Every structure is written in C-alpha cells, then in structure tokens.
Amino acid sequence: MAKLDPAGFIRDVRQEVARVTWPTRKETLITTGLVLALSALAAVFFLLTDKLIQFAVGLLFGIGA
C-alpha cells in the first residue's frame, strides 16, 4: 500500500510542472481567437441549417411561422 507523503507529492508536482512547455502569450491569444471564430462560424452554420429545415418542414406540412 502506498504511503502518504505530502512533501514528496509536492516535489513530484513541481518536477512535472517544470517539464511542461507552456504556450507564449501570442500563441494563447491566437488560439483563443481561433476558438472564438470557429465557435461563431459553427453557430451561424447551425442557425442557417435550422432555418432551412424549418422552411422545408413548413413547405411540406404547411405548418410553422
């Protein structure tokens, strides 16, 4: 059974954090911008798809606004 060693755990965490390659501020801003832009693009796509389906159902069944 593993022993509880808080000091050892903290030491291991610090070693792992030191190995991480952190993104630069520029990379973070570019990635954030891309995520926001692609989310907006997906939202517009699904809005248009929903309106097209709504229109088609309205034509087929004569219902809807």
Predicted model as a PDB file, atoms N, CA, C, CB and O in Angstrom, pLDDT in the B-factor column:
MODEL        1                                                                  
ATOM      1  N   MET A   1       0.836  -1.174   0.000  1.00 64.00           N  
ATOM      2  CA  MET A   1       0.000   0.000   0.000  1.00 64.00           C  
ATOM      3  C   MET A   1       0.889   1.248   0.000  1.00 64.00           C  
ATOM      4  CB  MET A   1      -0.956  -0.008   1.217  1.00 64.00           C  
ATOM      5  O   MET A   1       1.912   1.299   0.683  1.00 64.00           O  
ATOM      6  N   ALA A   2       0.480   2.242  -0.773  1.00 68.00           N  
ATOM      7  CA  ALA A   2       1.284   3.453  -0.901  1.00 68.00           C  
ATOM      8  C   ALA A   2       1.212   4.300   0.361  1.00 68.00           C  
ATOM      9  CB  ALA A   2       0.825   4.269  -2.103  1.00 68.00           C  
ATOM     10  O   ALA A   2       0.167   4.399   1.005  1.00 68.00           O  
ATOM     11  N   LYS A   3       2.363   4.917   0.705  1.00 79.00           N  
ATOM     12  CA  LYS A   3       2.399   5.801   1.868  1.00 79.00           C  
ATOM     13  C   LYS A   3       1.970   7.196   1.457  1.00 79.00           C  
ATOM     14  CB  LYS A   3       3.808   5.832   2.501  1.00 79.00           C  
ATOM     15  O   LYS A   3       2.183   7.623   0.322  1.00 79.00           O  
ATOM     16  N   LEU A   4       1.361   7.894   2.402  1.00 85.00           N  
ATOM     17  CA  LEU A   4       1.002   9.281   2.158  1.00 85.00           C  
ATOM     18  C   LEU A   4       2.214  10.146   2.458  1.00 85.00           C  
ATOM     19  CB  LEU A   4      -0.223   9.710   3.019  1.00 85.00           C  
ATOM     20  O   LEU A   4       2.706  10.172   3.587  1.00 85.00           O  
ATOM     21  N   ASP A   5       2.692  10.851   1.447  1.00 87.00           N  
ATOM     22  CA  ASP A   5       3.868  11.695   1.602  1.00 87.00           C  
ATOM     23  C   ASP A   5       3.587  13.039   0.926  1.00 87.00           C  
ATOM     24  CB  ASP A   5       5.142  11.010   0.997  1.00 87.00           C  
ATOM     25  O   ASP A   5       3.928  13.222  -0.243  1.00 87.00           O  
ATOM     26  N   PRO A   6       2.971  13.979   1.645  1.00 90.00           N  
ATOM     27  CA  PRO A   6       2.626  15.271   1.036  1.00 90.00           C  
ATOM     28  C   PRO A   6       3.839  16.019   0.484  1.00 90.00           C  
ATOM     29  CB  PRO A   6       1.924  16.141   2.053  1.00 90.00           C  
ATOM     30  O   PRO A   6       3.747  16.634  -0.579  1.00 90.00           O  
ATOM     31  N   ALA A   7       4.957  15.978   1.176  1.00 92.00           N  
ATOM     32  CA  ALA A   7       6.156  16.682   0.709  1.00 92.00           C  
ATOM     33  C   ALA A   7       6.649  16.060  -0.598  1.00 92.00           C  
ATOM     34  CB  ALA A   7       7.274  16.639   1.787  1.00 92.00           C  
ATOM     35  O   ALA A   7       7.039  16.771  -1.525  1.00 92.00           O  
ATOM     36  N   GLY A   8       6.629  14.731  -0.661  1.00 91.00           N  
ATOM     37  CA  GLY A   8       7.047  14.049  -1.889  1.00 91.00           C  
ATOM     38  C   GLY A   8       6.099  14.355  -3.045  1.00 91.00           C  
ATOM     39  O   GLY A   8       6.527  14.511  -4.188  1.00 91.00           O  
ATOM     40  N   PHE A   9       4.819  14.437  -2.737  1.00 92.00           N  
ATOM     41  CA  PHE A   9       3.836  14.758  -3.762  1.00 92.00           C  
ATOM     42  C   PHE A   9       4.092  16.154  -4.332  1.00 92.00           C  
ATOM     43  CB  PHE A   9       2.412  14.667  -3.188  1.00 92.00           C  
ATOM     44  O   PHE A   9       4.092  16.344  -5.548  1.00 92.00           O  
ATOM     45  N   ILE A  10       4.310  17.123  -3.449  1.00 94.00           N  
ATOM     46  CA  ILE A  10       4.588  18.496  -3.888  1.00 94.00           C  
ATOM     47  C   ILE A  10       5.862  18.535  -4.728  1.00 94.00           C  
ATOM     48  CB  ILE A  10       4.718  19.445  -2.669  1.00 94.00           C  
ATOM     49  O   ILE A  10       5.913  19.229  -5.744  1.00 94.00           O  
ATOM     50  N   ARG A  11       6.872  17.810  -4.320  1.00 94.00           N  
ATOM     51  CA  ARG A  11       8.136  17.753  -5.068  1.00 94.00           C  
ATOM     52  C   ARG A  11       7.912  17.180  -6.464  1.00 94.00           C  
ATOM     53  CB  ARG A  11       9.178  16.904  -4.308  1.00 94.00           C  
ATOM     54  O   ARG A  11       8.439  17.701  -7.447  1.00 94.00           O  
ATOM     55  N   ASP A  12       7.122  16.098  -6.548  1.00 93.00           N  
ATOM     56  CA  ASP A  12       6.820  15.486  -7.849  1.00 93.00           C  
ATOM     57  C   ASP A  12       6.022  16.435  -8.742  1.00 93.00           C  
ATOM     58  CB  ASP A  12       6.042  14.177  -7.654  1.00 93.00           C  
ATOM     59  O   ASP A  12       6.265  16.518  -9.946  1.00 93.00           O  
ATOM     60  N   VAL A  13       5.074  17.144  -8.146  1.00 94.00           N  
ATOM     61  CA  VAL A  13       4.272  18.098  -8.918  1.00 94.00           C  
ATOM     62  C   VAL A  13       5.156  19.197  -9.473  1.00 94.00           C  
ATOM     63  CB  VAL A  13       3.153  18.703  -8.052  1.00 94.00           C  
ATOM     64  O   VAL A  13       5.022  19.574 -10.638  1.00 94.00           O  
ATOM     65  N   ARG A  14       6.048  19.710  -8.660  1.00 95.00           N  
ATOM     66  CA  ARG A  14       6.949  20.781  -9.124  1.00 95.00           C  
ATOM     67  C   ARG A  14       7.846  20.291 -10.262  1.00 95.00           C  
ATOM     68  CB  ARG A  14       7.818  21.299  -7.956  1.00 95.00           C  
ATOM     69  O   ARG A  14       8.115  21.041 -11.200  1.00 95.00           O  
ATOM     70  N   GLN A  15       8.309  19.046 -10.188  1.00 95.00           N  
ATOM     71  CA  GLN A  15       9.135  18.493 -11.256  1.00 95.00           C  
ATOM     72  C   GLN A  15       8.334  18.377 -12.552  1.00 95.00           C  
ATOM     73  CB  GLN A  15       9.692  17.120 -10.847  1.00 95.00           C  
ATOM     74  O   GLN A  15       8.841  18.692 -13.629  1.00 95.00           O  
ATOM     75  N   GLU A  16       7.098  17.930 -12.450  1.00 94.00           N  
ATOM     76  CA  GLU A  16       6.259  17.783 -13.639  1.00 94.00           C  
ATOM     77  C   GLU A  16       5.924  19.143 -14.255  1.00 94.00           C  
ATOM     78  CB  GLU A  16       4.969  17.033 -13.289  1.00 94.00           C  
ATOM     79  O   GLU A  16       5.941  19.294 -15.476  1.00 94.00           O  
ATOM     80  N   VAL A  17       5.623  20.124 -13.418  1.00 93.00           N  
ATOM     81  CA  VAL A  17       5.303  21.466 -13.917  1.00 93.00           C  
ATOM     82  C   VAL A  17       6.516  22.058 -14.632  1.00 93.00           C  
ATOM     83  CB  VAL A  17       4.851  22.394 -12.756  1.00 93.00           C  
ATOM     84  O   VAL A  17       6.362  22.775 -15.621  1.00 93.00           O  
ATOM     85  N   ALA A  18       7.715  21.766 -14.142  1.00 93.00           N  
ATOM     86  CA  ALA A  18       8.931  22.281 -14.782  1.00 93.00           C  
ATOM     87  C   ALA A  18       9.126  21.677 -16.167  1.00 93.00           C  
ATOM     88  CB  ALA A  18      10.157  21.992 -13.910  1.00 93.00           C  
ATOM     89  O   ALA A  18       9.762  22.298 -17.018  1.00 93.00           O  
ATOM     90  N   ARG A  19       8.598  20.489 -16.412  1.00 94.00           N  
ATOM     91  CA  ARG A  19       8.745  19.833 -17.717  1.00 94.00           C  
ATOM     92  C   ARG A  19       7.739  20.314 -18.757  1.00 94.00           C  
ATOM     93  CB  ARG A  19       8.608  18.345 -17.552  1.00 94.00           C  
ATOM     94  O   ARG A  19       7.919  20.081 -19.952  1.00 94.00           O  
ATOM     95  N   VAL A  20       6.690  20.978 -18.310  1.00 93.00           N  
ATOM     96  CA  VAL A  20       5.633  21.401 -19.217  1.00 93.00           C  
ATOM     97  C   VAL A  20       6.145  22.515 -20.128  1.00 93.00           C  
ATOM     98  CB  VAL A  20       4.392  21.870 -18.426  1.00 93.00           C  
ATOM     99  O   VAL A  20       6.835  23.430 -19.677  1.00 93.00           O  
ATOM    100  N   THR A  21       5.806  22.431 -21.401  1.00 93.00           N  
ATOM    101  CA  THR A  21       6.122  23.503 -22.334  1.00 93.00           C  
ATOM    102  C   THR A  21       4.917  24.425 -22.385  1.00 93.00           C  
ATOM    103  CB  THR A  21       6.484  22.948 -23.760  1.00 93.00           C  
ATOM    104  O   THR A  21       3.904  24.092 -23.000  1.00 93.00           O  
ATOM    105  N   TRP A  22       5.019  25.583 -21.744  1.00 91.00           N  
ATOM    106  CA  TRP A  22       3.904  26.495 -21.660  1.00 91.00           C  
ATOM    107  C   TRP A  22       3.827  27.338 -22.932  1.00 91.00           C  
ATOM    108  CB  TRP A  22       4.027  27.387 -20.418  1.00 91.00           C  
ATOM    109  O   TRP A  22       4.862  27.738 -23.466  1.00 91.00           O  
ATOM    110  N   PRO A  23       2.615  27.613 -23.425  1.00 94.00           N  
ATOM    111  CA  PRO A  23       2.486  28.441 -24.630  1.00 94.00           C  
ATOM    112  C   PRO A  23       2.823  29.905 -24.314  1.00 94.00           C  
ATOM    113  CB  PRO A  23       1.050  28.331 -25.214  1.00 94.00           C  
ATOM    114  O   PRO A  23       2.666  30.377 -23.188  1.00 94.00           O  
ATOM    115  N   THR A  24       3.286  30.592 -25.345  1.00 97.00           N  
ATOM    116  CA  THR A  24       3.573  32.018 -25.173  1.00 97.00           C  
ATOM    117  C   THR A  24       2.260  32.789 -25.156  1.00 97.00           C  
ATOM    118  CB  THR A  24       4.508  32.546 -26.305  1.00 97.00           C  
ATOM    119  O   THR A  24       1.204  32.247 -25.484  1.00 97.00           O  
ATOM    120  N   ARG A  25       2.337  34.046 -24.774  1.00 97.00           N  
ATOM    121  CA  ARG A  25       1.138  34.894 -24.758  1.00 97.00           C  
ATOM    122  C   ARG A  25       0.547  35.001 -26.163  1.00 97.00           C  
ATOM    123  CB  ARG A  25       1.473  36.305 -24.206  1.00 97.00           C  
ATOM    124  O   ARG A  25      -0.671  34.955 -26.338  1.00 97.00           O  
ATOM    125  N   LYS A  26       1.415  35.143 -27.157  1.00 98.00           N  
ATOM    126  CA  LYS A  26       0.952  35.262 -28.547  1.00 98.00           C  
ATOM    127  C   LYS A  26       0.213  33.995 -28.978  1.00 98.00           C  
ATOM    128  CB  LYS A  26       2.145  35.532 -29.497  1.00 98.00           C  
ATOM    129  O   LYS A  26      -0.861  34.073 -29.573  1.00 98.00           O  
ATOM    130  N   GLU A  27       0.786  32.832 -28.678  1.00 97.00           N  
ATOM    131  CA  GLU A  27       0.136  31.565 -29.031  1.00 97.00           C  
ATOM    132  C   GLU A  27      -1.217  31.419 -28.350  1.00 97.00           C  
ATOM    133  CB  GLU A  27       1.030  30.387 -28.657  1.00 97.00           C  
ATOM    134  O   GLU A  27      -2.176  30.932 -28.948  1.00 97.00           O  
ATOM    135  N   THR A  28      -1.284  31.847 -27.089  1.00 97.00           N  
ATOM    136  CA  THR A  28      -2.544  31.761 -26.345  1.00 97.00           C  
ATOM    137  C   THR A  28      -3.599  32.665 -26.964  1.00 97.00           C  
ATOM    138  CB  THR A  28      -2.327  32.136 -24.870  1.00 97.00           C  
ATOM    139  O   THR A  28      -4.751  32.258 -27.111  1.00 97.00           O  
ATOM    140  N   LEU A  29      -3.222  33.889 -27.328  1.00 98.00           N  
ATOM    141  CA  LEU A  29      -4.172  34.824 -27.931  1.00 98.00           C  
ATOM    142  C   LEU A  29      -4.638  34.336 -29.300  1.00 98.00           C  
ATOM    143  CB  LEU A  29      -3.541  36.213 -28.060  1.00 98.00           C  
ATOM    144  O   LEU A  29      -5.821  34.448 -29.624  1.00 98.00           O  
ATOM    145  N   ILE A  30      -3.734  33.799 -30.099  1.00 98.00           N  
ATOM    146  CA  ILE A  30      -4.108  33.289 -31.419  1.00 98.00           C  
ATOM    147  C   ILE A  30      -5.061  32.106 -31.277  1.00 98.00           C  
ATOM    148  CB  ILE A  30      -2.853  32.875 -32.220  1.00 98.00           C  
ATOM    149  O   ILE A  30      -6.074  32.033 -31.973  1.00 98.00           O  
ATOM    150  N   THR A  31      -4.740  31.191 -30.386  1.00 98.00           N  
ATOM    151  CA  THR A  31      -5.586  30.021 -30.181  1.00 98.00           C  
ATOM    152  C   THR A  31      -6.967  30.425 -29.667  1.00 98.00           C  
ATOM    153  CB  THR A  31      -4.921  29.048 -29.202  1.00 98.00           C  
ATOM    154  O   THR A  31      -7.978  29.881 -30.110  1.00 98.00           O  
ATOM    155  N   THR A  32      -7.012  31.371 -28.739  1.00 98.00           N  
ATOM    156  CA  THR A  32      -8.287  31.849 -28.215  1.00 98.00           C  
ATOM    157  C   THR A  32      -9.110  32.490 -29.316  1.00 98.00           C  
ATOM    158  CB  THR A  32      -8.064  32.844 -27.075  1.00 98.00           C  
ATOM    159  O   THR A  32     -10.315  32.258 -29.406  1.00 98.00           O  
ATOM    160  N   GLY A  33      -8.472  33.293 -30.152  1.00 98.00           N  
ATOM    161  CA  GLY A  33      -9.168  33.923 -31.278  1.00 98.00           C  
ATOM    162  C   GLY A  33      -9.729  32.896 -32.242  1.00 98.00           C  
ATOM    163  O   GLY A  33     -10.852  33.042 -32.726  1.00 98.00           O  
ATOM    164  N   LEU A  34      -8.959  31.863 -32.523  1.00 98.00           N  
ATOM    165  CA  LEU A  34      -9.428  30.805 -33.423  1.00 98.00           C  
ATOM    166  C   LEU A  34     -10.614  30.058 -32.831  1.00 98.00           C  
ATOM    167  CB  LEU A  34      -8.296  29.824 -33.727  1.00 98.00           C  
ATOM    168  O   LEU A  34     -11.568  29.741 -33.542  1.00 98.00           O  
ATOM    169  N   VAL A  35     -10.562  29.780 -31.553  1.00 98.00           N  
ATOM    170  CA  VAL A  35     -11.677  29.086 -30.898  1.00 98.00           C  
ATOM    171  C   VAL A  35     -12.942  29.937 -30.975  1.00 98.00           C  
ATOM    172  CB  VAL A  35     -11.333  28.764 -29.421  1.00 98.00           C  
ATOM    173  O   VAL A  35     -14.013  29.426 -31.300  1.00 98.00           O  
ATOM    174  N   LEU A  36     -12.825  31.220 -30.681  1.00 98.00           N  
ATOM    175  CA  LEU A  36     -13.989  32.106 -30.743  1.00 98.00           C  
ATOM    176  C   LEU A  36     -14.535  32.217 -32.168  1.00 98.00           C  
ATOM    177  CB  LEU A  36     -13.625  33.495 -30.214  1.00 98.00           C  
ATOM    178  O   LEU A  36     -15.749  32.172 -32.370  1.00 98.00           O  
ATOM    179  N   ALA A  37     -13.653  32.362 -33.151  1.00 98.00           N  
ATOM    180  CA  ALA A  37     -14.083  32.490 -34.541  1.00 98.00           C  
ATOM    181  C   ALA A  37     -14.764  31.206 -35.025  1.00 98.00           C  
ATOM    182  CB  ALA A  37     -12.883  32.827 -35.443  1.00 98.00           C  
ATOM    183  O   ALA A  37     -15.813  31.270 -35.666  1.00 98.00           O  
ATOM    184  N   LEU A  38     -14.192  30.068 -34.732  1.00 98.00           N  
ATOM    185  CA  LEU A  38     -14.788  28.808 -35.179  1.00 98.00           C  
ATOM    186  C   LEU A  38     -16.092  28.512 -34.447  1.00 98.00           C  
ATOM    187  CB  LEU A  38     -13.807  27.659 -34.973  1.00 98.00           C  
ATOM    188  O   LEU A  38     -16.995  27.895 -35.012  1.00 98.00           O  
ATOM    189  N   SER A  39     -16.195  28.948 -33.193  1.00 98.00           N  
ATOM    190  CA  SER A  39     -17.458  28.789 -32.468  1.00 98.00           C  
ATOM    191  C   SER A  39     -18.549  29.651 -33.105  1.00 98.00           C  
ATOM    192  CB  SER A  39     -17.280  29.162 -30.975  1.00 98.00           C  
ATOM    193  O   SER A  39     -19.687  29.207 -33.261  1.00 98.00           O  
ATOM    194  N   ALA A  40     -18.201  30.869 -33.465  1.00 98.00           N  
ATOM    195  CA  ALA A  40     -19.166  31.754 -34.133  1.00 98.00           C  
ATOM    196  C   ALA A  40     -19.566  31.174 -35.484  1.00 98.00           C  
ATOM    197  CB  ALA A  40     -18.575  33.174 -34.314  1.00 98.00           C  
ATOM    198  O   ALA A  40     -20.741  31.208 -35.850  1.00 98.00           O  
ATOM    199  N   LEU A  41     -18.601  30.645 -36.223  1.00 98.00           N  
ATOM    200  CA  LEU A  41     -18.890  30.036 -37.524  1.00 98.00           C  
ATOM    201  C   LEU A  41     -19.819  28.836 -37.368  1.00 98.00           C  
ATOM    202  CB  LEU A  41     -17.587  29.610 -38.220  1.00 98.00           C  
ATOM    203  O   LEU A  41     -20.750  28.671 -38.156  1.00 98.00           O  
ATOM    204  N   ALA A  42     -19.579  28.007 -36.372  1.00 98.00           N  
ATOM    205  CA  ALA A  42     -20.441  26.852 -36.124  1.00 98.00           C  
ATOM    206  C   ALA A  42     -21.843  27.311 -35.739  1.00 98.00           C  
ATOM    207  CB  ALA A  42     -19.847  25.957 -35.019  1.00 98.00           C  
ATOM    208  O   ALA A  42     -22.831  26.716 -36.169  1.00 98.00           O  
ATOM    209  N   ALA A  43     -21.935  28.373 -34.924  1.00 98.00           N  
ATOM    210  CA  ALA A  43     -23.244  28.884 -34.519  1.00 98.00           C  
ATOM    211  C   ALA A  43     -24.037  29.372 -35.729  1.00 98.00           C  
ATOM    212  CB  ALA A  43     -23.085  30.020 -33.498  1.00 98.00           C  
ATOM    213  O   ALA A  43     -25.231  29.095 -35.840  1.00 98.00           O  
ATOM    214  N   VAL A  44     -23.386  30.089 -36.627  1.00 98.00           N  
ATOM    215  CA  VAL A  44     -24.061  30.580 -37.839  1.00 98.00           C  
ATOM    216  C   VAL A  44     -24.474  29.406 -38.720  1.00 98.00           C  
ATOM    217  CB  VAL A  44     -23.139  31.548 -38.631  1.00 98.00           C  
ATOM    218  O   VAL A  44     -25.578  29.398 -39.263  1.00 98.00           O  
ATOM    219  N   PHE A  45     -23.600  28.420 -38.865  1.00 98.00           N  
ATOM    220  CA  PHE A  45     -23.927  27.247 -39.674  1.00 98.00           C  
ATOM    221  C   PHE A  45     -25.176  26.546 -39.150  1.00 98.00           C  
ATOM    222  CB  PHE A  45     -22.749  26.270 -39.696  1.00 98.00           C  
ATOM    223  O   PHE A  45     -26.084  26.227 -39.918  1.00 98.00           O  
ATOM    224  N   PHE A  46     -25.221  26.309 -37.843  1.00 98.00           N  
ATOM    225  CA  PHE A  46     -26.371  25.605 -37.278  1.00 98.00           C  
ATOM    226  C   PHE A  46     -27.633  26.463 -37.297  1.00 98.00           C  
ATOM    227  CB  PHE A  46     -26.067  25.170 -35.854  1.00 98.00           C  
ATOM    228  O   PHE A  46     -28.737  25.932 -37.419  1.00 98.00           O  
ATOM    229  N   LEU A  47     -27.486  27.760 -37.181  1.00 98.00           N  
ATOM    230  CA  LEU A  47     -28.640  28.655 -37.301  1.00 98.00           C  
ATOM    231  C   LEU A  47     -29.233  28.555 -38.707  1.00 98.00           C  
ATOM    232  CB  LEU A  47     -28.234  30.121 -36.986  1.00 98.00           C  
ATOM    233  O   LEU A  47     -30.445  28.407 -38.868  1.00 98.00           O  
ATOM    234  N   LEU A  48     -28.370  28.636 -39.719  1.00 98.00           N  
ATOM    235  CA  LEU A  48     -28.852  28.552 -41.105  1.00 98.00           C  
ATOM    236  C   LEU A  48     -29.441  27.179 -41.414  1.00 98.00           C  
ATOM    237  CB  LEU A  48     -27.714  28.858 -42.083  1.00 98.00           C  
ATOM    238  O   LEU A  48     -30.461  27.079 -42.095  1.00 98.00           O  
ATOM    239  N   THR A  49     -28.804  26.124 -40.916  1.00 98.00           N  
ATOM    240  CA  THR A  49     -29.319  24.773 -41.121  1.00 98.00           C  
ATOM    241  C   THR A  49     -30.686  24.619 -40.472  1.00 98.00           C  
ATOM    242  CB  THR A  49     -28.343  23.730 -40.557  1.00 98.00           C  
ATOM    243  O   THR A  49     -31.588  24.023 -41.061  1.00 98.00           O  
ATOM    244  N   ASP A  50     -30.850  25.149 -39.265  1.00 97.00           N  
ATOM    245  CA  ASP A  50     -32.129  25.083 -38.562  1.00 97.00           C  
ATOM    246  C   ASP A  50     -33.202  25.842 -39.332  1.00 97.00           C  
ATOM    247  CB  ASP A  50     -31.995  25.649 -37.139  1.00 97.00           C  
ATOM    248  O   ASP A  50     -34.326  25.358 -39.464  1.00 97.00           O  
ATOM    249  N   LYS A  51     -32.872  27.018 -39.837  1.00 96.00           N  
ATOM    250  CA  LYS A  51     -33.848  27.811 -40.598  1.00 96.00           C  
ATOM    251  C   LYS A  51     -34.229  27.105 -41.896  1.00 96.00           C  
ATOM    252  CB  LYS A  51     -33.284  29.213 -40.906  1.00 96.00           C  
ATOM    253  O   LYS A  51     -35.391  27.148 -42.302  1.00 96.00           O  
ATOM    254  N   LEU A  52     -33.275  26.461 -42.547  1.00 97.00           N  
ATOM    255  CA  LEU A  52     -33.557  25.723 -43.780  1.00 97.00           C  
ATOM    256  C   LEU A  52     -34.489  24.544 -43.507  1.00 97.00           C  
ATOM    257  CB  LEU A  52     -32.247  25.226 -44.421  1.00 97.00           C  
ATOM    258  O   LEU A  52     -35.439  24.314 -44.256  1.00 97.00           O  
ATOM    259  N   ILE A  53     -34.223  23.808 -42.448  1.00 94.00           N  
ATOM    260  CA  ILE A  53     -35.090  22.679 -42.088  1.00 94.00           C  
ATOM    261  C   ILE A  53     -36.474  23.188 -41.698  1.00 94.00           C  
ATOM    262  CB  ILE A  53     -34.470  21.855 -40.926  1.00 94.00           C  
ATOM    263  O   ILE A  53     -37.482  22.586 -42.068  1.00 94.00           O  
ATOM    264  N   GLN A  54     -36.531  24.283 -40.962  1.00 92.00           N  
ATOM    265  CA  GLN A  54     -37.813  24.869 -40.574  1.00 92.00           C  
ATOM    266  C   GLN A  54     -38.609  25.275 -41.814  1.00 92.00           C  
ATOM    267  CB  GLN A  54     -37.595  26.088 -39.653  1.00 92.00           C  
ATOM    268  O   GLN A  54     -39.816  25.039 -41.880  1.00 92.00           O  
ATOM    269  N   PHE A  55     -37.950  25.876 -42.781  1.00 92.00           N  
ATOM    270  CA  PHE A  55     -38.613  26.279 -44.024  1.00 92.00           C  
ATOM    271  C   PHE A  55     -39.118  25.061 -44.794  1.00 92.00           C  
ATOM    272  CB  PHE A  55     -37.654  27.098 -44.902  1.00 92.00           C  
ATOM    273  O   PHE A  55     -40.243  25.064 -45.293  1.00 92.00           O  
ATOM    274  N   ALA A  56     -38.281  24.012 -44.893  1.00 93.00           N  
ATOM    275  CA  ALA A  56     -38.668  22.801 -45.626  1.00 93.00           C  
ATOM    276  C   ALA A  56     -39.864  22.117 -44.960  1.00 93.00           C  
ATOM    277  CB  ALA A  56     -37.478  21.821 -45.711  1.00 93.00           C  
ATOM    278  O   ALA A  56     -40.780  21.670 -45.652  1.00 93.00           O  
ATOM    279  N   VAL A  57     -39.867  22.032 -43.651  1.00 90.00           N  
ATOM    280  CA  VAL A  57     -40.988  21.416 -42.930  1.00 90.00           C  
ATOM    281  C   VAL A  57     -42.247  22.264 -43.125  1.00 90.00           C  
ATOM    282  CB  VAL A  57     -40.658  21.265 -41.408  1.00 90.00           C  
ATOM    283  O   VAL A  57     -43.346  21.733 -43.283  1.00 90.00           O  
ATOM    284  N   GLY A  58     -42.073  23.576 -43.113  1.00 90.00           N  
ATOM    285  CA  GLY A  58     -43.212  24.462 -43.346  1.00 90.00           C  
ATOM    286  C   GLY A  58     -43.815  24.260 -44.720  1.00 90.00           C  
ATOM    287  O   GLY A  58     -45.037  24.277 -44.866  1.00 90.00           O  
ATOM    288  N   LEU A  59     -42.982  24.070 -45.729  1.00 91.00           N  
ATOM    289  CA  LEU A  59     -43.481  23.818 -47.080  1.00 91.00           C  
ATOM    290  C   LEU A  59     -44.152  22.457 -47.199  1.00 91.00           C  
ATOM    291  CB  LEU A  59     -42.347  23.916 -48.081  1.00 91.00           C  
ATOM    292  O   LEU A  59     -45.191  22.314 -47.843  1.00 91.00           O  
ATOM    293  N   LEU A  60     -43.545  21.469 -46.570  1.00 91.00           N  
ATOM    294  CA  LEU A  60     -44.072  20.110 -46.670  1.00 91.00           C  
ATOM    295  C   LEU A  60     -45.417  19.939 -45.960  1.00 91.00           C  
ATOM    296  CB  LEU A  60     -43.073  19.135 -46.098  1.00 91.00           C  
ATOM    297  O   LEU A  60     -46.347  19.342 -46.501  1.00 91.00           O  
ATOM    298  N   PHE A  61     -45.500  20.466 -44.758  1.00 88.00           N  
ATOM    299  CA  PHE A  61     -46.686  20.219 -43.941  1.00 88.00           C  
ATOM    300  C   PHE A  61     -47.580  21.432 -43.758  1.00 88.00           C  
ATOM    301  CB  PHE A  61     -46.272  19.722 -42.607  1.00 88.00           C  
ATOM    302  O   PHE A  61     -48.651  21.329 -43.159  1.00 88.00           O  
ATOM    303  N   GLY A  62     -47.162  22.560 -44.259  1.00 86.00           N  
ATOM    304  CA  GLY A  62     -47.956  23.762 -44.121  1.00 86.00           C  
ATOM    305  C   GLY A  62     -48.058  24.270 -42.706  1.00 86.00           C  
ATOM    306  O   GLY A  62     -49.050  24.899 -42.340  1.00 86.00           O  
ATOM    307  N   ILE A  63     -47.018  23.999 -41.885  1.00 76.00           N  
ATOM    308  CA  ILE A  63     -47.036  24.467 -40.507  1.00 76.00           C  
ATOM    309  C   ILE A  63     -45.809  25.325 -40.261  1.00 76.00           C  
ATOM    310  CB  ILE A  63     -47.088  23.281 -39.514  1.00 76.00           C  
ATOM    311  O   ILE A  63     -44.902  25.383 -41.090  1.00 76.00           O  
ATOM    312  N   GLY A  64     -45.790  25.962 -39.165  1.00 60.00           N  
ATOM    313  CA  GLY A  64     -44.645  26.779 -38.793  1.00 60.00           C  
ATOM    314  C   GLY A  64     -44.947  28.244 -39.052  1.00 60.00           C  
ATOM    315  O   GLY A  64     -45.994  28.597 -39.595  1.00 60.00           O  
ATOM    316  N   ALA A  65     -44.010  29.085 -38.653  1.00 53.00           N  
ATOM    317  CA  ALA A  65     -44.226  30.514 -38.784  1.00 53.00           C  
ATOM    318  C   ALA A  65     -43.796  31.025 -40.145  1.00 53.00           C  
ATOM    319  CB  ALA A  65     -43.487  31.254 -37.699  1.00 53.00           C  
ATOM    320  O   ALA A  65     -43.912  32.219 -40.421  1.00 53.00           O  
TER     321      ALA A  65                                                      
ENDMDL                                                                          
END                                                                             
